[in-house]
């Protein structure tokens, strides 16, 4: 079964506008972590933001914020004030439980293109 | 400070051949993980090594193997290459067994 679901088609967003990327996850663990990564055409995965399952506040990192709805098992990424350099693939990922490793399960990604 | 470095960046092999990919973690990082990213998909976990011991293995056949050296660098080996092994192979390091992953730019393998 797929643990991370990202189903939005490619998105075009106007520069300076906000964009929301959807992510739903599936786990039976009580303790888990949710991540968002950005992958530009160079291939490198760039860490954006992290949300722990026990964190009461939604995570924020500069222009990135995570809308965490635990009961709905969703962890949507909001990018405010989009910039041309935000054009990339965006991946949601989850690390489950206390398994003593750093294994992440990734979704299929969302393509974002920022237009001037 | 240097980030995670991987070599080679691009390579082409034929079916049945063997390939070795190399990764140098960020200085001070003791954990190295390997991921396979097929075109149009998200990365899939292959292995994690921490302090030279395997800490996790993904759902990949035994043709895939890896090791970590005393300086914490790592190699990923794939034997008897198949067309389906064509992918971007990403290495990531972290200072501890869990925590934020720092990725390299990957090795792009094409199997003909």
Interface residues (C-beta under 8 A of the other chain):
Chain A: X4 X37 X42 X43 X44 X45 X46 X47 X50 X91 X93 X95 X99 X100 X101 X102 X103 X104 X105 X106 X107 X108 X109
Chain B: X31 X33 X35 X40 X41 X42 X43 X44 X45 X48 X50 X55 X56 X58 X88 X90 X92 X94 X97 X98 X99 X100 X101 X102 X103 X104 X105 X106 X108
